């Protein structure tokens, strides 16, 4: 696997600058090697470790392309279907993301304890 992915284990995931630095290196690996993403997307088909970590829903697929359980590092590819929206939610872990196509709108809905299960997305 690409060395930039192993280097993600060196990031201090409680420090936004460290996350940005190491994530930028990992994202750059995809830019430097245009065949890297297509190769990695084939991995869950045959990799007995990655395959059960993938998820499929009617509105999106989550493919796990890389997983290092010892370092708690996982690279996922999320493919949203047309018309998909996500309900307000939080994350239990720090993460970095790169949008390959489309756009993203970040809305703050309030503190975690203010989120209501089953809320309707804003227009």
C-alpha positions as a printed Julia matrix, in Angstrom:
123×3 Matrix{Float64}:
   0.0     0.0     0.0
   1.07    3.59   -0.48
   3.46    4.81    2.26
   1.37    7.98    2.8
  -1.41    5.78    4.18
   0.9     4.19    6.74
   2.07    7.69    7.69
  -1.5     8.53    8.73
  -0.75    6.56   11.91
   1.81    9.25   12.8
  -0.79   12.02   12.84
  -1.98   13.45   16.14
  -5.72   13.11   15.57
  -6.41   15.59   18.38
  -4.46   18.32   16.55
  -6.17   19.8    13.47
  -2.84   20.94   11.95
  -1.39   17.45   12.25
  -4.51   15.92   10.71
  -4.36   18.43    7.85
  -0.67   17.73    7.2
  -0.86   13.94    7.11
  -4.22   13.87    5.31
  -2.86   16.17    2.59
  -0.07   13.66    1.98
  -2.56   10.81    1.69
  -4.85   12.82   -0.62
  -1.84   13.75   -2.76
  -1.11   10.05   -3.31
  -4.35    9.81   -5.3
  -3.4    12.86   -7.39
   0.11   11.55   -8.06
  -1.07    8.08   -9.1
  -4.34    8.27  -11.07
  -4.64    4.46  -11.05
  -4.44    4.24   -7.24
  -8.13    4.85   -6.56
  -9.4     2.41   -9.22
  -6.99   -0.26   -7.9
  -8.11    0.3    -4.33
 -11.78    0.23   -5.31
 -11.3    -3.31   -6.63
  -9.82   -4.5    -3.31
 -13.06   -5.07   -1.36
 -14.2    -7.59   -3.98
 -11.44  -10.02   -3.05
 -10.01   -8.85    0.29
 -11.65  -10.92    3.02
 -10.77   -8.29    5.64
 -12.14   -5.26    3.75
 -15.28   -6.76    2.26
 -17.3    -7.14    5.49
 -16.39   -3.58    6.51
 -18.21   -2.14    3.46
 -21.81   -0.96    3.69
 -24.51   -0.51    1.08
 -27.74    1.44    1.43
 -30.4     2.55   -1.02
 -28.95    6.1    -0.96
 -25.19    5.46   -0.65
 -22.36    2.92   -0.62
 -19.41    3.01    1.77
 -16.42    1.08    0.46
 -13.53    0.46    2.84
 -10.38    0.72    0.73
  -7.77    0.54    3.48
  -7.93   -0.52    7.11
  -5.21   -0.55    9.76
  -6.91   -1.73   12.97
  -3.77   -1.29   15.08
  -3.51    2.4    14.16
  -7.29    2.94   13.95
  -6.91    4.25   10.4
  -9.49    3.56    7.74
  -9.88    4.95    4.22
 -13.44    4.86    2.95
 -14.94    5.85   -0.36
 -18.5     7.08   -0.05
 -20.65    7.08   -3.16
 -23.88    9.03   -2.77
 -26.77    8.32   -5.1
 -28.66   11.22   -6.75
 -30.99   13.02   -4.35
 -29.22   11.68   -1.28
 -29.17   13.76    1.87
 -27.82   13.05    5.3
 -29.7    13.77    8.48
 -27.96   15.86   11.15
 -25.41   13.72   12.96
 -22.09   13.88   14.74
 -18.96   11.78   14.5
 -17.27    9.86   17.27
 -13.83   10.31   15.75
 -11.7    12.88   13.97
 -11.59   12.51   10.2
 -10.46   14.19    7.0
 -12.32   14.11    3.73
 -11.75   14.99    0.1
 -14.69   15.58   -2.21
 -13.94   14.16   -5.64
 -17.12   15.3    -7.38
 -20.14   17.35   -6.41
 -20.34   19.63   -3.41
 -20.85   19.7     0.33
 -22.8    22.06    2.57
 -21.88   22.15    6.25
 -24.72   23.18    8.53
 -24.49   23.53   12.28
 -27.77   22.5    13.87
 -26.8    22.9    17.52
 -25.09   20.94   20.23
 -25.29   17.13   20.25
 -27.87   17.09   23.02
 -30.09   19.38   20.9
 -30.24   17.04   17.89
 -33.59   15.33   17.46
 -33.74   11.78   16.13
 -35.74   11.6    12.89
 -35.29   15.32   12.09
 -36.21   16.51    8.59
 -33.3    18.01    6.59
 -33.33   21.73    5.94
 -34.03   22.85    2.34
